[in-house]
C-alpha cells in the first residue's frame, strides 16, 4: 500500500514512523529540506522537497499511483488544496487535517466537493477526550469504542484504593460487575494479566466496560470524586473553544483565561455562557484571584508544553482535584507522569490514532473483518483495536475457551446489536459483532492474527 504524507510536522513524522515500521511504502513531501533529511536518516522512507499543493511536486512523489494521500501541514487551506490536486492526479483516497472551526462546521460540503475520504480535526478530538475525562474524574485516560457504547479507562491505584492487594479474580468476585482489566502498567513493565495477577499501589489499570458498568464500579469502589461543576481553562485556543462549547452544554461553569485580547473578544462572542478573562494564566496570583482553589478541575491548554506543566503543578499545590494538561512532546509526557500529573492529552496522538485506524481499515477492507477504531496505550506498547466481523470465519460461533490465543493478546469485549458482552469462555464471536482486542503485538490486521 503506497501512502504519501504531505507535511513533516509532529503529526506527519509520527505517522511516517509508525506506517514505515508496518512496511507501508511511504513518501513524504515538505518544503523544508533540512527536516526531510533528518527524517530520511531515521526512517525507511522516500522524501520529495517542495510545496504539497503543487501538481509537479506531487507527480514527482508519484501521487498518481498512491493508495492514500494524507495532508497534515500547518494550514487547512494547503491541506484541502493538496487533497484536491491529489484526487485530480489519480490518488485513490485522501485525508485532510482541518482545524478551523468555520471550515469544520461545513465539513460535509467540503468532503463532497473535495472528494475527501476523511477529515481529521485534532482539537475537536482532544476536546472530546477531555470532556470524557471530566465525566470520569477518577480516570487518567478514557477512550471509546462502538460509537461511545464501550469505554476503556486508565485507573491509577493509590495506597488507599480498595483494590490494592486483591487478585483480579478476587476483585471480579467481590464487585460482581461486568468489567475487564485488559492491561496493567507497573513501572516500566506492561502486562496483559490473568486472574491470578495481584494489584499493587502505583499500578495503572486499563479497564474495559460499558459506561453504566464503569459508573457502578466507581460507586462500589467508594472513591468516586464529586461531580465536576467548576472548570478553569488556561489558554483560549481551538481546543478551549471546542471544549468550552461541550462543557457549557453539560451545565458546567466554565472560565477561560487567555492572554491575547483579540482571542478573548472572539471567545466572548462565541461562548456567551462562559466567563472569559484576559490575563496570563502562568501568573499564580491571577489564578488564585480567579478561584483556582475553589475549582473542581483545571485544564492547561496553552500552545507551550512548559507553561502547561508549570500551571498544572501549581494547580496541584492548590488542591485542585482534577488536572488535565496538553503535552505534545512524548518525552515530556513520560517525564511529568512522575510528578503525579497523569491526565495528559495530545492533539498529535489523537490525530495519528484516527488516521492509523483508517489506514488499517483500508488495508483489510477486502477481508472478513474491518478495523473500526484503534488506540495506542502505554507509549505505544499496547494497542486496543476494534474489529467489525463482516462474515462467517473459522473462529466465529466457537466458544472462546476452544480458541487458542497467542501470548499477550486478549479479547476484551464483544458488542452485539445493543448488547455489550464482557466475554467468558462460553461466549463466542458471531458475524456482525464488534470485537475489541487488546494486544502487545504490532501490525495486527485481523482477529485471526492473534490465534495460534
BELFEN-V438056 format. One record per pair of residues at least 6 apart in sequence whose C-alpha atoms are under 8 Angstrom apart, sorted by sequence separation. I is the first residue (numbers start at 0). J is the second residue. D is the distance in whole Angstrom. If there is no record, write none. Layout:
i->(I & I)
j->(J & J)
d->(D & D)
This chain:
i->(5 & 19 & 29 & 38 & 39 & 50 & 51 & 57 & 62 & 72 & 86 & 97 & 109 & 110 & 132 & 143 & 144 & 156 & 157 & 183 & 184 & 217 & 246 & 247 & 257 & 267 & 279 & 280 & 291 & 301 & 326 & 335 & 363 & 375 & 376 & 413 & 414 & 428 & 443 & 4 & 18 & 39 & 49 & 71 & 86 & 110 & 132 & 143 & 144 & 156 & 171 & 182 & 183 & 232 & 246 & 267 & 278 & 300 & 315 & 363 & 375 & 376 & 412 & 413 & 27 & 48 & 70 & 85 & 110 & 132 & 142 & 143 & 162 & 182 & 183 & 267 & 299 & 314 & 374 & 375 & 394 & 412 & 413 & 47 & 70 & 132 & 141 & 142 & 182 & 183 & 266 & 299 & 360 & 373 & 374 & 412 & 413 & 15 & 131 & 141 & 142 & 181 & 182 & 243 & 359 & 360 & 373 & 374 & 411 & 412 & 436 & 4 & 35 & 70 & 82 & 141 & 181 & 299 & 311 & 332 & 359 & 360 & 373 & 411 & 15 & 35 & 47 & 70 & 82 & 106 & 128 & 140 & 141 & 180 & 263 & 299 & 311 & 372 & 373 & 410 & 35 & 47 & 69 & 82 & 128 & 139 & 140 & 167 & 263 & 298 & 311 & 357 & 371 & 372 & 46 & 68 & 128 & 138 & 139 & 140 & 263 & 297 & 356 & 357 & 370 & 371 & 372 & 138 & 139 & 186 & 356 & 357 & 370 & 371 & 413 & 32 & 79 & 138 & 139 & 185 & 186 & 239 & 308 & 356 & 370 & 371 & 415 & 416 & 27 & 29 & 31 & 68 & 78 & 103 & 137 & 138 & 185 & 260 & 297 & 307 & 323 & 326 & 327 & 356 & 369 & 370 & 415 & 26 & 27 & 28 & 29 & 30 & 31 & 78 & 79 & 184 & 185 & 255 & 257 & 259 & 307 & 322 & 323 & 324 & 325 & 326 & 327 & 355 & 368 & 369 & 414 & 415 & 25 & 26 & 27 & 28 & 29 & 30 & 51 & 78 & 183 & 184 & 253 & 254 & 255 & 256 & 257 & 258 & 259 & 307 & 323 & 324 & 325 & 326 & 327 & 353 & 368 & 369 & 413 & 414 & 7 & 24 & 25 & 26 & 27 & 28 & 29 & 30 & 75 & 95 & 183 & 184 & 235 & 253 & 254 & 255 & 256 & 257 & 258 & 322 & 323 & 324 & 325 & 327 & 353 & 368 & 369 & 413 & 414 & 2 & 4 & 6 & 7 & 26 & 28 & 29 & 30 & 75 & 93 & 94 & 97 & 98 & 183 & 230 & 232 & 234 & 235 & 252 & 253 & 254 & 255 & 256 & 257 & 258 & 304 & 323 & 325 & 327 & 352 & 367 & 368 & 413 & 1 & 2 & 3 & 4 & 5 & 6 & 7 & 28 & 29 & 63 & 68 & 75 & 93 & 94 & 95 & 96 & 97 & 98 & 182 & 183 & 228 & 229 & 230 & 231 & 232 & 233 & 234 & 235 & 254 & 256 & 257 & 258 & 292 & 297 & 304 & 352 & 367 & 368 & 412 & 413 & 0 & 1 & 2 & 3 & 4 & 5 & 6 & 19 & 28 & 62 & 67 & 70 & 75 & 92 & 93 & 94 & 95 & 96 & 97 & 98 & 181 & 182 & 228 & 229 & 230 & 231 & 232 & 233 & 234 & 256 & 257 & 291 & 296 & 299 & 304 & 352 & 367 & 400 & 401 & 411 & 412 & 0 & 1 & 2 & 3 & 4 & 5 & 19 & 65 & 66 & 67 & 68 & 69 & 70 & 71 & 72 & 75 & 92 & 93 & 94 & 95 & 96 & 97 & 98 & 180 & 181 & 182 & 227 & 228 & 229 & 230 & 231 & 232 & 233 & 234 & 256 & 295 & 296 & 297 & 298 & 299 & 300 & 301 & 304 & 367 & 399 & 400 & 410 & 411 & 412 & 1 & 3 & 19 & 52 & 63 & 64 & 65 & 66 & 67 & 68 & 69 & 70 & 71 & 94 & 96 & 180 & 181 & 231 & 247 & 281 & 292 & 294 & 295 & 296 & 297 & 298 & 299 & 300 & 367 & 399 & 400 & 410 & 411 & 12 & 16 & 51 & 52 & 62 & 63 & 64 & 65 & 66 & 67 & 68 & 69 & 70 & 167 & 168 & 180 & 181 & 236 & 240 & 244 & 247 & 291 & 292 & 293 & 295 & 296 & 297 & 298 & 299 & 398 & 399 & 410 & 411 & 7 & 15 & 51 & 62 & 63 & 67 & 167 & 168 & 179 & 180 & 235 & 243 & 292 & 296 & 308 & 398 & 399 & 409 & 410 & 7 & 52 & 53 & 57 & 62 & 86 & 166 & 167 & 178 & 179 & 235 & 281 & 291 & 312 & 398 & 399 & 408 & 409 & 15 & 52 & 166 & 167 & 178 & 179 & 281 & 311 & 398 & 399 & 408 & 409 & 51 & 52 & 54 & 58 & 83 & 166 & 167 & 178 & 240 & 243 & 280 & 283 & 397 & 398 & 408 & 53 & 54 & 82 & 83 & 166 & 167 & 177 & 178 & 235 & 396 & 397 & 407 & 408 & 28 & 52 & 83 & 165 & 166 & 395 & 396 & 407 & 408 & 27 & 82 & 164 & 165 & 395 & 396 & 407 & 26 & 54 & 79 & 163 & 164 & 178 & 394 & 395 & 163 & 164 & 177 & 178 & 395 & 162 & 163 & 176 & 163 & 391 & 392 & 176 & 391 & 160 & 176 & 390 & 388 & 389 & 390 & 408 & 158 & 174 & 388 & 389 & 156 & 157 & 158 & 388 & 389 & 156 & 157 & 387 & 388 & 405 & 6 & 156 & 174 & 387 & 388 & 404 & 405 & 5 & 155 & 156 & 234 & 387 & 388 & 404 & 405 & 155 & 156 & 233 & 386 & 387 & 403 & 404 & 155 & 156 & 385 & 386 & 402 & 403 & 154 & 155 & 385 & 386 & 153 & 154 & 385 & 386 & 153 & 154 & 384 & 385 & 152 & 153 & 154 & 383 & 384 & 152 & 153 & 383 & 384 & 394 & 151 & 152 & 383 & 151 & 152 & 382 & 383 & 151 & 381 & 382 & 3 & 150 & 151 & 381 & 382 & 149 & 150 & 381 & 382 & 3 & 149 & 150 & 161 & 380 & 381 & 382 & 386 & 11 & 149 & 150 & 160 & 231 & 386 & 10 & 11 & 148 & 149 & 239 & 3 & 148 & 160 & 238 & 1 & 2 & 5 & 8 & 231 & 1 & 2 & 3 & 4 & 5 & 6 & 8 & 229 & 230 & 233 & 236 & 0 & 1 & 2 & 3 & 4 & 5 & 6 & 7 & 8 & 229 & 230 & 231 & 232 & 233 & 234 & 235 & 236 & 0 & 1 & 2 & 3 & 4 & 5 & 6 & 229 & 230 & 231 & 232 & 233 & 234 & 235 & 2 & 4 & 5 & 6 & 228 & 229 & 230 & 231 & 232 & 233 & 234 & 227 & 230 & 232 & 233 & 234 & 227 & 5 & 370 & 370 & 5 & 369 & 368 & 368 & 363 & 362 & 363 & 137 & 359 & 137 & 136 & 137 & 136 & 136 & 136 & 134 & 134 & 133 & 126 & 130 & 125 & 126 & 129 & 123 & 122 & 123 & 126 & 127 & 130 & 122 & 126 & 130 & 123 & 122 & 123 & 100 & 99 & 98 & 133 & 136 & 133 & 189 & 189 & 184 & 129 & 139 & 140 & 139 & 140 & 138 & 139 & 207 & 208 & 207 & 209 & 208 & 208 & 129 & 128 & 191 & 190 & 191 & 191 & 125 & 125 & 125 & 124 & 122 & 125 & 121 & 124 & 121 & 124 & 121 & 144 & 181 & 121 & 120 & 181 & 119 & 142 & 179 & 119 & 119 & 145 & 144 & 179 & 177 & 178 & 177 & 182 & 181 & 94 & 145 & 149 & 148 & 145 & 144 & 10 & 14 & 9 & 10 & 13 & 10 & 10 & 14 & 0 & 21 & 21)
j->(11 & 25 & 35 & 44 & 45 & 56 & 57 & 63 & 68 & 78 & 92 & 103 & 115 & 116 & 138 & 149 & 150 & 162 & 163 & 189 & 190 & 223 & 252 & 253 & 263 & 273 & 285 & 286 & 297 & 307 & 332 & 341 & 369 & 381 & 382 & 419 & 420 & 434 & 449 & 11 & 25 & 46 & 56 & 78 & 93 & 117 & 139 & 150 & 151 & 163 & 178 & 189 & 190 & 239 & 253 & 274 & 285 & 307 & 322 & 370 & 382 & 383 & 419 & 420 & 35 & 56 & 78 & 93 & 118 & 140 & 150 & 151 & 170 & 190 & 191 & 275 & 307 & 322 & 382 & 383 & 402 & 420 & 421 & 56 & 79 & 141 & 150 & 151 & 191 & 192 & 275 & 308 & 369 & 382 & 383 & 421 & 422 & 25 & 141 & 151 & 152 & 191 & 192 & 253 & 369 & 370 & 383 & 384 & 421 & 422 & 446 & 15 & 46 & 81 & 93 & 152 & 192 & 310 & 322 & 343 & 370 & 371 & 384 & 422 & 27 & 47 & 59 & 82 & 94 & 118 & 140 & 152 & 153 & 192 & 275 & 311 & 323 & 384 & 385 & 422 & 48 & 60 & 82 & 95 & 141 & 152 & 153 & 180 & 276 & 311 & 324 & 370 & 384 & 385 & 60 & 82 & 142 & 152 & 153 & 154 & 277 & 311 & 370 & 371 & 384 & 385 & 386 & 153 & 154 & 201 & 371 & 372 & 385 & 386 & 428 & 48 & 95 & 154 & 155 & 201 & 202 & 255 & 324 & 372 & 386 & 387 & 431 & 432 & 44 & 46 & 48 & 85 & 95 & 120 & 154 & 155 & 202 & 277 & 314 & 324 & 340 & 343 & 344 & 373 & 386 & 387 & 432 & 44 & 45 & 46 & 47 & 48 & 49 & 96 & 97 & 202 & 203 & 273 & 275 & 277 & 325 & 340 & 341 & 342 & 343 & 344 & 345 & 373 & 386 & 387 & 432 & 433 & 44 & 45 & 46 & 47 & 48 & 49 & 70 & 97 & 202 & 203 & 272 & 273 & 274 & 275 & 276 & 277 & 278 & 326 & 342 & 343 & 344 & 345 & 346 & 372 & 387 & 388 & 432 & 433 & 27 & 44 & 45 & 46 & 47 & 48 & 49 & 50 & 95 & 115 & 203 & 204 & 255 & 273 & 274 & 275 & 276 & 277 & 278 & 342 & 343 & 344 & 345 & 347 & 373 & 388 & 389 & 433 & 434 & 23 & 25 & 27 & 28 & 47 & 49 & 50 & 51 & 96 & 114 & 115 & 118 & 119 & 204 & 251 & 253 & 255 & 256 & 273 & 274 & 275 & 276 & 277 & 278 & 279 & 325 & 344 & 346 & 348 & 373 & 388 & 389 & 434 & 23 & 24 & 25 & 26 & 27 & 28 & 29 & 50 & 51 & 85 & 90 & 97 & 115 & 116 & 117 & 118 & 119 & 120 & 204 & 205 & 250 & 251 & 252 & 253 & 254 & 255 & 256 & 257 & 276 & 278 & 279 & 280 & 314 & 319 & 326 & 374 & 389 & 390 & 434 & 435 & 23 & 24 & 25 & 26 & 27 & 28 & 29 & 42 & 51 & 85 & 90 & 93 & 98 & 115 & 116 & 117 & 118 & 119 & 120 & 121 & 204 & 205 & 251 & 252 & 253 & 254 & 255 & 256 & 257 & 279 & 280 & 314 & 319 & 322 & 327 & 375 & 390 & 423 & 424 & 434 & 435 & 24 & 25 & 26 & 27 & 28 & 29 & 43 & 89 & 90 & 91 & 92 & 93 & 94 & 95 & 96 & 99 & 116 & 117 & 118 & 119 & 120 & 121 & 122 & 204 & 205 & 206 & 251 & 252 & 253 & 254 & 255 & 256 & 257 & 258 & 280 & 319 & 320 & 321 & 322 & 323 & 324 & 325 & 328 & 391 & 423 & 424 & 434 & 435 & 436 & 26 & 28 & 44 & 77 & 88 & 89 & 90 & 91 & 92 & 93 & 94 & 95 & 96 & 119 & 121 & 205 & 206 & 256 & 272 & 306 & 317 & 319 & 320 & 321 & 322 & 323 & 324 & 325 & 392 & 424 & 425 & 435 & 436 & 38 & 42 & 77 & 78 & 88 & 89 & 90 & 91 & 92 & 93 & 94 & 95 & 96 & 193 & 194 & 206 & 207 & 262 & 266 & 270 & 273 & 317 & 318 & 319 & 321 & 322 & 323 & 324 & 325 & 424 & 425 & 436 & 437 & 34 & 42 & 78 & 89 & 90 & 94 & 194 & 195 & 206 & 207 & 262 & 270 & 319 & 323 & 335 & 425 & 426 & 436 & 437 & 35 & 80 & 81 & 85 & 90 & 114 & 194 & 195 & 206 & 207 & 263 & 309 & 319 & 340 & 426 & 427 & 436 & 437 & 44 & 81 & 195 & 196 & 207 & 208 & 310 & 340 & 427 & 428 & 437 & 438 & 81 & 82 & 84 & 88 & 113 & 196 & 197 & 208 & 270 & 273 & 310 & 313 & 427 & 428 & 438 & 84 & 85 & 113 & 114 & 197 & 198 & 208 & 209 & 266 & 427 & 428 & 438 & 439 & 60 & 84 & 115 & 197 & 198 & 427 & 428 & 439 & 440 & 60 & 115 & 197 & 198 & 428 & 429 & 440 & 60 & 88 & 113 & 197 & 198 & 212 & 428 & 429 & 198 & 199 & 212 & 213 & 430 & 198 & 199 & 212 & 200 & 429 & 430 & 215 & 430 & 200 & 216 & 430 & 429 & 430 & 431 & 449 & 200 & 216 & 430 & 431 & 199 & 200 & 201 & 431 & 432 & 200 & 201 & 431 & 432 & 449 & 51 & 201 & 219 & 432 & 433 & 449 & 450 & 51 & 201 & 202 & 280 & 433 & 434 & 450 & 451 & 202 & 203 & 280 & 433 & 434 & 450 & 451 & 203 & 204 & 433 & 434 & 450 & 451 & 203 & 204 & 434 & 435 & 203 & 204 & 435 & 436 & 204 & 205 & 435 & 436 & 204 & 205 & 206 & 435 & 436 & 205 & 206 & 436 & 437 & 447 & 205 & 206 & 437 & 206 & 207 & 437 & 438 & 207 & 437 & 438 & 60 & 207 & 208 & 438 & 439 & 207 & 208 & 439 & 440 & 62 & 208 & 209 & 220 & 439 & 440 & 441 & 445 & 71 & 209 & 210 & 220 & 291 & 446 & 71 & 72 & 209 & 210 & 300 & 65 & 210 & 222 & 300 & 64 & 65 & 68 & 71 & 294 & 65 & 66 & 67 & 68 & 69 & 70 & 72 & 293 & 294 & 297 & 300 & 65 & 66 & 67 & 68 & 69 & 70 & 71 & 72 & 73 & 294 & 295 & 296 & 297 & 298 & 299 & 300 & 301 & 66 & 67 & 68 & 69 & 70 & 71 & 72 & 295 & 296 & 297 & 298 & 299 & 300 & 301 & 69 & 71 & 72 & 73 & 295 & 296 & 297 & 298 & 299 & 300 & 301 & 295 & 298 & 300 & 301 & 302 & 296 & 78 & 444 & 445 & 81 & 445 & 445 & 446 & 444 & 444 & 445 & 222 & 444 & 223 & 223 & 224 & 224 & 226 & 227 & 226 & 227 & 227 & 238 & 242 & 238 & 239 & 242 & 237 & 237 & 238 & 241 & 242 & 245 & 238 & 242 & 246 & 241 & 241 & 242 & 237 & 237 & 237 & 296 & 321 & 321 & 377 & 380 & 377 & 323 & 341 & 342 & 342 & 343 & 342 & 343 & 411 & 412 & 412 & 419 & 419 & 421 & 344 & 344 & 407 & 407 & 408 & 409 & 344 & 345 & 346 & 346 & 346 & 349 & 346 & 349 & 347 & 350 & 349 & 372 & 409 & 350 & 350 & 411 & 350 & 374 & 411 & 353 & 354 & 385 & 385 & 421 & 420 & 421 & 421 & 437 & 437 & 354 & 414 & 419 & 419 & 433 & 435 & 347 & 351 & 347 & 348 & 351 & 350 & 351 & 355 & 362 & 441 & 442)
d->(7 & 6 & 7 & 8 & 7 & 7 & 7 & 8 & 7 & 6 & 7 & 7 & 8 & 7 & 7 & 6 & 6 & 8 & 8 & 6 & 6 & 5 & 8 & 7 & 6 & 8 & 7 & 6 & 8 & 6 & 6 & 8 & 6 & 6 & 6 & 6 & 6 & 8 & 7 & 6 & 7 & 7 & 6 & 6 & 7 & 7 & 7 & 4 & 8 & 7 & 8 & 7 & 5 & 7 & 7 & 8 & 8 & 7 & 7 & 8 & 5 & 7 & 7 & 5 & 8 & 8 & 5 & 8 & 7 & 6 & 6 & 6 & 7 & 6 & 6 & 6 & 5 & 7 & 6 & 6 & 7 & 6 & 7 & 7 & 8 & 6 & 7 & 5 & 4 & 7 & 7 & 8 & 5 & 7 & 5 & 5 & 7 & 7 & 6 & 6 & 6 & 6 & 6 & 7 & 8 & 5 & 6 & 7 & 7 & 6 & 8 & 7 & 6 & 7 & 6 & 4 & 7 & 7 & 6 & 7 & 6 & 7 & 5 & 7 & 8 & 8 & 7 & 7 & 7 & 8 & 8 & 6 & 6 & 8 & 6 & 7 & 8 & 6 & 6 & 8 & 8 & 6 & 8 & 7 & 7 & 7 & 5 & 8 & 7 & 8 & 7 & 8 & 8 & 5 & 8 & 7 & 7 & 6 & 5 & 8 & 6 & 8 & 6 & 8 & 7 & 5 & 7 & 5 & 6 & 8 & 6 & 8 & 6 & 6 & 7 & 6 & 6 & 5 & 7 & 7 & 8 & 8 & 7 & 5 & 5 & 7 & 7 & 7 & 7 & 8 & 7 & 7 & 5 & 8 & 7 & 7 & 5 & 6 & 7 & 6 & 8 & 6 & 8 & 5 & 5 & 6 & 5 & 6 & 6 & 6 & 7 & 5 & 8 & 7 & 8 & 6 & 7 & 7 & 8 & 7 & 7 & 7 & 8 & 7 & 6 & 6 & 5 & 7 & 6 & 5 & 6 & 7 & 5 & 5 & 5 & 5 & 5 & 4 & 8 & 7 & 7 & 5 & 8 & 6 & 6 & 6 & 6 & 5 & 8 & 7 & 5 & 5 & 5 & 6 & 7 & 7 & 5 & 7 & 7 & 5 & 7 & 7 & 6 & 5 & 6 & 6 & 6 & 5 & 8 & 7 & 6 & 7 & 6 & 5 & 5 & 5 & 5 & 5 & 5 & 7 & 6 & 6 & 6 & 6 & 7 & 5 & 7 & 6 & 6 & 7 & 7 & 7 & 7 & 7 & 7 & 6 & 8 & 7 & 8 & 6 & 6 & 8 & 5 & 7 & 7 & 7 & 7 & 7 & 6 & 6 & 6 & 6 & 6 & 5 & 7 & 7 & 8 & 8 & 6 & 6 & 5 & 5 & 6 & 6 & 6 & 6 & 6 & 6 & 6 & 7 & 7 & 7 & 7 & 5 & 5 & 6 & 7 & 6 & 6 & 5 & 6 & 6 & 8 & 6 & 6 & 6 & 6 & 6 & 6 & 5 & 7 & 6 & 6 & 7 & 8 & 7 & 5 & 6 & 5 & 8 & 6 & 6 & 6 & 5 & 5 & 5 & 5 & 5 & 5 & 7 & 6 & 6 & 6 & 8 & 7 & 7 & 5 & 5 & 5 & 5 & 5 & 7 & 8 & 5 & 5 & 5 & 5 & 5 & 5 & 5 & 5 & 7 & 7 & 7 & 6 & 8 & 7 & 7 & 6 & 8 & 8 & 8 & 5 & 6 & 6 & 6 & 6 & 6 & 6 & 6 & 8 & 6 & 6 & 6 & 6 & 6 & 6 & 8 & 7 & 6 & 7 & 6 & 6 & 6 & 8 & 7 & 6 & 6 & 7 & 7 & 6 & 6 & 6 & 6 & 6 & 7 & 8 & 6 & 6 & 6 & 7 & 6 & 6 & 6 & 8 & 8 & 8 & 7 & 4 & 7 & 6 & 7 & 8 & 7 & 7 & 6 & 5 & 7 & 5 & 5 & 5 & 5 & 5 & 5 & 5 & 7 & 8 & 6 & 6 & 8 & 7 & 7 & 6 & 6 & 6 & 5 & 5 & 5 & 5 & 5 & 7 & 5 & 6 & 6 & 6 & 8 & 6 & 7 & 8 & 7 & 4 & 6 & 7 & 6 & 6 & 6 & 6 & 6 & 7 & 5 & 4 & 7 & 8 & 7 & 7 & 7 & 7 & 6 & 8 & 6 & 6 & 6 & 6 & 6 & 6 & 6 & 5 & 7 & 7 & 8 & 8 & 7 & 5 & 8 & 5 & 6 & 6 & 7 & 7 & 8 & 6 & 8 & 8 & 5 & 6 & 6 & 6 & 7 & 6 & 7 & 7 & 6 & 7 & 7 & 6 & 7 & 5 & 7 & 7 & 7 & 8 & 5 & 6 & 7 & 5 & 8 & 4 & 6 & 6 & 6 & 7 & 6 & 8 & 5 & 8 & 6 & 6 & 6 & 8 & 6 & 8 & 5 & 5 & 6 & 5 & 8 & 7 & 7 & 7 & 5 & 8 & 4 & 8 & 8 & 7 & 7 & 4 & 7 & 7 & 8 & 8 & 5 & 7 & 6 & 7 & 8 & 7 & 8 & 5 & 6 & 7 & 6 & 6 & 8 & 8 & 7 & 6 & 6 & 5 & 6 & 7 & 7 & 8 & 7 & 8 & 5 & 7 & 7 & 5 & 5 & 6 & 6 & 7 & 7 & 7 & 5 & 7 & 6 & 7 & 8 & 8 & 5 & 8 & 7 & 5 & 7 & 6 & 7 & 6 & 5 & 7 & 5 & 5 & 7 & 5 & 8 & 5 & 8 & 5 & 6 & 7 & 5 & 6 & 7 & 5 & 7 & 6 & 6 & 6 & 6 & 6 & 6 & 5 & 7 & 5 & 7 & 4 & 6 & 6 & 6 & 6 & 6 & 6 & 6 & 6 & 4 & 8 & 7 & 5 & 7 & 6 & 5 & 6 & 6 & 6 & 6 & 5 & 4 & 8 & 5 & 6 & 6 & 6 & 8 & 5 & 8 & 7 & 5 & 5 & 6 & 6 & 7 & 8 & 6 & 5 & 5 & 5 & 7 & 6 & 7 & 4 & 7 & 5 & 7 & 6 & 7 & 6 & 6 & 7 & 6 & 5 & 8 & 7 & 6 & 6 & 7 & 6 & 7 & 8 & 8 & 6 & 5 & 6 & 8 & 7 & 8 & 7 & 8 & 6 & 6 & 7 & 7 & 7 & 8 & 7 & 8 & 6 & 7 & 8 & 7 & 5 & 6 & 6 & 6 & 6 & 7 & 7 & 8 & 6 & 8 & 7 & 8 & 5 & 5 & 5 & 5 & 5 & 5 & 7 & 8 & 5 & 6 & 6 & 6 & 6 & 7 & 8 & 7 & 6 & 7 & 6 & 6 & 6 & 6 & 4 & 5 & 5 & 5 & 5 & 5 & 5 & 7 & 8 & 7 & 6 & 8 & 6 & 7 & 6 & 6 & 6 & 6 & 5 & 6 & 8 & 7 & 6 & 8 & 7 & 8 & 8 & 8 & 8 & 8 & 6 & 8 & 7 & 8 & 8 & 8 & 7 & 6 & 8 & 6 & 6 & 8 & 8 & 8 & 7 & 6 & 6 & 7 & 7 & 7 & 7 & 8 & 6 & 6 & 6 & 7 & 7 & 5 & 5 & 7 & 6 & 7 & 8 & 8 & 8 & 8 & 8 & 6 & 8 & 8 & 8 & 7 & 7 & 6 & 6 & 4 & 8 & 8 & 8 & 7 & 8 & 7 & 7 & 8 & 7 & 8 & 8 & 6 & 8 & 7 & 7 & 7 & 7 & 6 & 7 & 6 & 7 & 5 & 6 & 7 & 8 & 6 & 7 & 7 & 5 & 7 & 6 & 7 & 8 & 7 & 7 & 8 & 8 & 7 & 7 & 8 & 7 & 6 & 8 & 7 & 8 & 7 & 8 & 8 & 7 & 8 & 5 & 6 & 7 & 8 & 7 & 7 & 6 & 8 & 8 & 8 & 6)
